[in-house]
Amino acid sequence: MTNYQRDIKSLSMVMVAVAVLLPVRALAQDESKLLQDEKLNTFTIDAELMTRSELRNGGLPETEEDTDNKAYFILERTRLGLDYERTFLKAHVTAQHSAIWGQAGKGSFNLYEAWVQLTSRKGFFAKIGRQVLSYDDERIIGSNDWAMTALSHDLVKLGYENKQHKVHLMLAYNQNSESVNGGTQYFYGDKPYKTMQNLWYHYQHPRVPFGASLLFMNQGLQSERDDNLNKTYFQQLIGTYLSYKPNRWSAEGSFYYQMGKNENGIDIRAWMASVKGTYSPTAQWRLTAGYDILCGDPFFAVPAGGGIGLGLIQHKTIKGFSPLYGSHHKFYGAMDFFYVSTYYNGFTPGLQNYYASVTYKPISKLKFDAAYHYFAIATNTENLKKSLGHEIELTAAYTPIKEVTVSLGYSYMRGSKTMEALKRVDSERQLHWAWLNLIVRPRFLQVKW
């Protein structure tokens, strides 16, 4: 064998060795990095301080005790959050206090969140404890963060996620106390449901800005009938949310159907639908228009063998849709007349909401928004027209630094006679509401080791 041949053979052996050892080394580096990541712990302490002053003039339904329709007050909400995270493990705790300025020793103090989440390398996870739920556009399940107490749920969430598919299963079971007497009766505690099982699936197209979600909910409600207090009635919701969001415009739509029975054992057959379109001609401007319809009842629902007044027509099916645990303030007008406060005597004639808005963002830190709503009931009722009135909303928000946001707004509603009759609003039907909101989210500490 010549020296040339020996050199070629030696070089070939070296190349084979490199080809074999490089992947092995890469795997060893990945494993080493994984071990390092597993030892990497992150602990964070942060807070949210929100203060909102409100001026209301006929902005809520009147009561028999009302002597003055004007009200001014300042609300506050303080949250303190603790976060811990390492590979495959997360834990979070948030304490929350909310009150009105001047309520010495009063207000609401609670544990808003307290959960732990375990995640596998394959995308499976389990999240256990008190947690905030936010799905799709938050129409059915949302944080309702505008309300000072907001929404959270005690449950177990099991799921799987990758870039294209997400599946979440939520399981809840509530009780008033740990008493061993009285069976398993549960009467409205922090949440109205005794049991809840939700299944949510989301598909996101990998190359097209199209998303689709399916939601199924089953709720168990404790009977409120005196003749059957031990019974649990179940009601279901099934529906879909679709979105298509290319660069300058977007389209969204949803449809949900409710069935089963309410807490009085009355059958439920209700539905809602929504459609929304958005167009951004430039980076500074955005135009939005949409329509919501939530079906309703033409008469009061009366339990079998019971009544709630003379002249009311009993019917055996509830057709008034309930948006359950959504962020209602986000959808049905900033003055919160619908699905935050109820119609007079609990009547449910449904709602139609035609709306349009324009948003102007001259700089990245400043935003102006103007919106218009036309409201109407969704059913034909005796002696009342469908129109509820018109609402105009003006808002502005400024974020000088990422931790601070200042916003303000003004809403005006011209109600109709139907609005006056169903909501017991100002007899002149001139409704005003203004607010100023400050949110500060400081991070006190972040430590890694």
C-alpha positions in Angstrom: 0.0 0.0 0.0 1.5 3.4 -1.0 1.8 6.3 1.3 -0.9 8.1 -0.7 -3.3 5.2 -0.2 -2.6 5.0 3.5 -3.3 8.8 3.8 -6.6 8.4 2.0 -7.6 5.5 4.2 -6.6 7.4 7.4 -8.6 10.5 6.2 -11.6 8.3 5.4 -11.5 6.8 8.9 -11.3 10.2 10.5 -14.4 11.4 8.4 -16.4 8.3 9.5 -15.5 8.9 13.1 -16.5 12.6 12.9 -19.8 11.6 11.2 -20.5 9.2 14.0 -19.4 11.3 16.9 -21.0 14.6 15.9 -24.6 13.4 16.4 -23.6 11.7 19.6 -22.0 14.8 20.9 -25.0 16.9 19.9 -27.3 14.5 21.7 -25.0 14.7 24.7 -25.1 18.5 24.6 -28.9 18.5 24.3 -29.1 16.1 27.3 -26.7 18.3 29.2 -28.6 21.4 28.4 -31.9 19.7 29.4 -30.3 18.8 32.8 -29.2 22.4 33.2 -32.7 23.6 32.3 -34.2 21.2 34.9 -32.0 22.9 37.5 -33.0 26.4 36.4 -35.6 27.9 38.8 -37.3 31.3 38.3 -39.2 33.0 41.1 -41.1 36.3 40.5 -43.0 38.7 42.7 -45.3 41.2 40.9 -48.4 43.2 41.5 -51.3 44.9 39.8 -52.8 48.1 41.3 -56.0 49.3 39.6 -57.9 52.5 40.6 -61.0 53.5 38.8 -63.3 56.5 39.5 -66.8 56.4 38.0 -69.5 59.0 37.6 -72.9 57.5 36.9 -76.1 59.4 36.0 -78.8 56.9 35.5 -76.2 54.4 34.5 -77.8 51.5 36.5 -81.4 50.4 36.8 -83.4 52.3 39.4 -84.8 50.8 42.6 -87.8 51.8 44.7 -85.4 53.4 47.2 -83.7 55.7 44.6 -83.9 59.4 45.4 -81.0 60.6 43.2 -79.8 59.0 40.0 -76.3 60.5 40.2 -73.5 58.6 41.9 -69.7 59.2 42.1 -67.2 56.7 43.7 -63.7 55.4 43.4 -63.0 51.7 43.1 -59.7 50.0 43.8 -58.2 46.5 43.2 -54.9 45.3 44.4 -53.3 42.0 43.4 -50.0 40.5 44.6 -48.7 37.6 42.6 -46.1 34.9 43.2 -44.7 32.8 40.4 -42.4 29.8 40.4 -41.2 28.0 37.3 -38.8 25.3 36.2 -38.8 22.8 33.4 -42.1 20.9 33.4 -43.4 22.7 36.5 -45.2 26.0 37.2 -46.9 27.3 40.3 -48.8 30.6 40.7 -50.6 32.3 43.6 -52.5 35.7 43.5 -54.0 37.4 46.5 -56.7 40.0 45.6 -58.4 42.8 47.5 -61.1 45.0 46.0 -63.1 47.8 47.6 -64.5 51.3 47.3 -62.5 54.1 48.8 -63.7 54.9 52.3 -64.8 51.3 53.1 -62.7 50.9 56.2 -62.3 47.3 57.1 -64.7 46.2 54.3 -64.4 45.2 50.7 -63.5 41.8 49.3 -60.3 39.9 50.1 -59.7 36.5 48.5 -57.3 34.2 46.9 -57.9 34.9 43.3 -55.5 32.3 41.9 -53.7 29.3 43.4 -52.6 26.6 41.0 -49.8 24.2 40.0 -49.2 23.0 36.4 -47.2 19.9 35.3 -46.2 19.6 31.7 -44.6 16.7 29.7 -42.2 16.9 26.8 -44.9 15.6 24.5 -47.3 18.6 25.1 -49.6 17.0 27.7 -50.3 19.0 30.9 -52.3 19.0 34.1 -53.3 22.3 35.9 -54.9 22.0 39.3 -56.3 24.6 41.6 -58.0 28.0 41.4 -57.4 29.5 38.0 -58.5 32.0 35.4 -60.2 30.6 32.3 -60.0 32.5 29.0 -61.2 30.9 25.8 -61.5 32.2 22.2 -63.0 35.8 22.3 -64.2 35.3 26.0 -67.8 35.5 25.0 -68.7 32.3 27.0 -65.7 31.7 29.2 -63.5 34.7 30.1 -61.7 36.5 32.9 -64.3 39.4 33.1 -61.3 41.5 34.2 -63.3 44.8 34.1 -65.2 43.7 37.2 -63.2 44.4 40.3 -63.6 40.9 41.6 -63.1 39.3 38.1 -63.6 35.5 37.6 -61.7 32.4 38.5 -62.6 28.8 39.0 -61.6 25.9 41.2 -61.0 22.9 38.9 -58.7 20.4 37.3 -57.6 21.2 33.7 -56.1 18.4 31.6 -54.9 19.0 28.1 -52.6 18.5 25.1 -51.2 21.3 22.9 -49.0 21.5 19.9 -48.6 24.2 17.1 -51.8 23.0 15.3 -54.1 21.4 17.9 -55.2 22.2 21.4 -57.5 20.1 23.6 -58.5 21.1 27.1 -60.7 19.1 29.6 -62.0 21.0 32.6 -63.5 19.3 35.7 -65.0 21.1 38.7 -67.0 20.1 41.8 -68.1 22.7 44.4 -69.4 22.4 47.9 -70.4 25.0 50.5 -68.5 23.3 53.4 -66.9 20.0 54.4 -69.9 19.1 56.5 -70.7 15.4 56.6 -74.4 16.2 57.1 -76.9 17.3 54.5 -75.7 15.2 51.7 -74.1 16.9 48.7 -76.4 19.9 48.4 -74.7 23.0 47.0 -76.5 26.4 47.1 -74.8 29.3 45.3 -71.4 29.8 46.8 -68.7 31.5 44.9 -69.9 29.9 41.7 -73.5 29.0 40.7 -72.7 25.5 39.5 -72.3 22.5 41.6 -70.4 20.5 39.0 -69.0 21.5 35.6 -67.3 19.5 32.8 -66.0 21.5 29.8 -64.3 20.2 26.7 -62.6 22.7 24.4 -60.8 21.9 21.1 -58.9 24.5 18.9 -57.5 24.0 15.5 -55.0 26.5 14.0 -54.1 26.1 10.3 -50.2 26.0 10.0 -50.0 28.1 6.9 -53.3 30.1 6.8 -54.5 32.6 9.5 -57.6 30.5 10.2 -58.6 29.1 13.5 -61.6 27.1 14.7 -62.8 26.1 18.2 -65.4 23.7 19.5 -66.8 24.0 23.0 -69.0 21.6 25.0 -70.1 22.4 28.6 -72.1 20.4 31.1 -73.2 22.1 34.3 -74.9 20.6 37.3 -77.1 23.0 39.3 -78.7 22.2 42.6 -82.5 22.2 42.5 -84.2 25.3 44.0 -87.6 23.7 44.1 -88.9 23.1 47.6 -90.4 19.8 46.6 -87.1 18.4 45.3 -84.1 20.0 47.0 -81.8 17.0 46.7 -82.0 16.8 42.9 -79.3 18.2 40.6 -80.4 19.5 37.2 -78.0 19.5 34.3 -77.7 22.0 31.4 -75.5 21.8 28.4 -73.9 24.2 25.9 -72.3 23.4 22.6 -70.9 25.8 20.0 -68.1 27.0 17.8 -66.0 30.1 17.3 -64.3 30.7 13.9 -61.7 33.3 13.0 -59.8 34.3 9.9 -57.2 37.0 10.4 -55.0 38.0 7.5 -52.9 41.1 7.6 -55.3 44.1 7.2 -58.7 42.6 7.9 -60.3 39.9 9.9 -63.6 38.0 10.3 -64.9 36.3 13.4 -68.1 34.4 14.0 -69.7 32.2 16.7 -72.8 30.2 17.4 -73.8 28.5 20.7 -76.8 26.4 21.7 -78.1 25.7 25.2 -80.2 22.8 26.3 -81.0 20.8 29.4 -82.8 22.2 32.5 -82.3 25.1 34.8 -82.2 25.0 38.6 -86.1 25.0 38.7 -86.3 22.0 36.4 -87.6 24.0 33.4 -86.4 22.9 29.9 -83.9 25.2 28.2 -83.8 25.7 24.4 -81.7 28.8 23.7 -79.1 30.0 21.2 -76.9 32.9 20.3 -74.9 34.0 17.2 -72.4 36.7 16.4 -70.4 38.0 13.5 -67.7 40.6 13.4 -65.5 42.2 10.8 -62.4 44.4 11.1 -60.4 46.3 8.6 -57.2 48.3 9.1 -56.5 50.5 6.1 -53.3 51.8 7.8 -51.3 50.9 10.9 -53.0 53.9 12.7 -56.6 53.2 11.8 -58.9 50.2 12.5 -62.6 49.9 11.5 -64.9 47.4 13.1 -68.6 46.4 12.7 -70.6 43.5 14.0 -73.9 42.0 15.1 -74.9 39.9 18.1 -78.2 38.2 18.7 -79.1 36.3 21.9 -82.6 34.7 21.8 -85.1 35.4 24.5 -88.5 34.6 25.9 -91.7 36.5 25.0 -93.1 35.7 28.5 -91.9 35.0 32.0 -90.8 31.5 32.8 -93.0 30.0 35.6 -92.2 26.7 37.3 -94.8 24.0 37.2 -97.4 24.6 39.9 -96.1 28.1 40.6 -96.6 31.6 39.6 -95.0 35.0 40.0 -97.9 37.4 39.5 -101.2 38.0 37.8 -101.4 38.2 34.0 -98.2 36.3 33.4 -98.3 33.4 30.9 -96.7 30.2 32.0 -94.5 28.4 29.5 -92.5 25.2 29.9 -89.4 26.1 28.0 -86.8 28.8 28.6 -85.6 30.4 25.4 -83.5 33.2 26.9 -79.8 32.5 26.3 -77.3 32.9 29.1 -73.7 33.9 28.2 -72.6 32.2 31.4 -69.0 33.1 32.4 -68.0 35.4 29.6 -66.5 38.9 29.8 -69.9 40.6 29.2 -68.5 44.2 29.5 -66.5 43.6 26.4 -69.5 42.8 24.1 -72.8 44.3 25.2 -72.1 48.0 25.8 -69.8 49.7 28.3 -72.7 50.8 30.5 -73.3 47.1 31.5 -77.1 47.1 31.2 -77.2 43.7 29.6 -76.0 40.4 31.1 -74.4 42.2 34.0 -77.6 43.5 35.5 -80.9 41.7 34.8 -84.1 42.9 33.2 -87.0 43.8 35.6 -88.3 40.8 37.5 -85.8 38.5 35.8 -87.5 38.8 32.4 -85.3 37.5 29.5 -86.5 38.9 26.2 -83.0 38.5 24.6 -80.9 41.1 22.9 -79.8 42.3 19.5 -76.7 44.4 19.3 -75.7 46.2 16.1 -72.4 48.0 16.6 -69.6 49.8 14.8 -66.3 51.4 16.0 -63.3 53.2 14.8 -59.9 53.1 16.5 -57.1 55.7 15.9 -53.5 55.0 17.2 -51.4 58.1 16.3 -48.4 56.6 18.2 -47.7 53.2 19.7 -48.4 54.4 23.3 -51.7 56.3 22.6 -55.1 55.0 21.4 -58.5 56.6 20.8 -61.7 54.7 20.2 -65.3 55.7 19.3 -68.1 53.1 19.2 -71.8 53.1 18.5 -74.4 50.5 19.6 -78.0 50.0 18.7 -79.8 47.7 21.1 -83.1 45.8 20.7 -84.8 42.9 22.3 -84.9 39.7 20.3 -88.6 38.7 20.9 -92.0 40.1 20.1 -93.7 41.2 23.4 -97.2 42.6 24.0 -97.4 46.4 24.2 -93.6 46.9 23.8 -91.6 47.7 20.7 -88.3 46.0 20.1 -86.0 49.0 20.2 -84.0 49.5 23.5 -82.0 52.6 22.4 -78.7 53.9 21.2 -75.4 54.0 23.0 -72.2 56.1 22.1 -68.9 55.3 23.7 -65.7 57.3 23.6 -62.4 56.0 25.2 -58.7 56.9 25.2 -55.8 55.0 26.6 -52.1 56.0 27.1 -49.2 53.8 28.2 -46.2 56.0 29.0 -44.2 53.0 30.2 -45.0 49.3 29.8 -46.0 49.0 33.5 -48.5 51.9 33.5 -51.7 52.5 31.6 -54.1 55.4 32.0 -57.5 55.3 30.3 -60.7 57.3 30.4 -64.1 56.9 28.9 -67.5 58.4 28.5 -70.8 56.7 27.5 -74.2 58.2 26.6 -77.4 56.2 26.0 -80.7 57.4 24.8 -83.1 54.7 25.9 -86.5 53.9 24.5 -89.8 53.3 26.4 -89.1 49.6 26.2 -85.8 50.2 27.9 -87.6 52.2 30.6 -90.1 49.5 31.1 -87.7 46.5 31.2 -84.8 48.0 33.0 -86.5 50.6 35.2 -84.0 53.3 34.1 -84.3 57.1 34.3 -87.7 58.2 33.3 -86.2 60.8 31.0 -84.1 57.9 29.5 -81.0 60.1 29.3 -78.2 57.9 30.7 -74.6 59.1 31.2 -71.5 57.3 32.5 -67.8 58.5 32.8 -64.7 56.8 34.2 -61.0 57.3 34.7 -58.8 54.2 35.2 -55.2 53.8 36.3 -53.4 50.4 36.1 -49.9 49.9 37.4 -48.1 46.5 37.1 -44.8 46.7 38.9 -42.4 43.7 39.1 -40.8 43.7 42.6 -38.4 40.8 42.2 -37.2 38.1 39.8 -34.6 35.6 40.8 -33.1 32.7 38.8 -30.8 30.0 40.2 
